[in-house]
C-alpha cells in the first residue's frame, strides 16, 4: 500500500478541515463510523463508488497512527 496520506487530505476549504479522501468530499470519519456500525468493506464501496479498498485501509491506518501518537488525559471514574 502507498502511504496512507496519499489517499487522505486535510483542507480548511473542504469539509471544514476534516480529513477527507483526496478528490472527494467523503470524510474519513464517515467510513470509520460505517465500519463501527458493522458495514462491510463491500457495502461501503457500493455506497461510495469513488472509494477503493485502499481508501478503507488508509482510514484505518491513519486512525491507528493518530491514536498511537496522541497523548490522552485520564478522567477519574464517576
Buried (B, 14 or more C-beta within 10 A) or exposed (E): EEEBBEBBBEEEEBBEEBBBBBEBEBBBBBBBEBBEEEBEBEEBBEEBEEBBEEBBBBBBBBBEEEEEEEEEEEEEEE
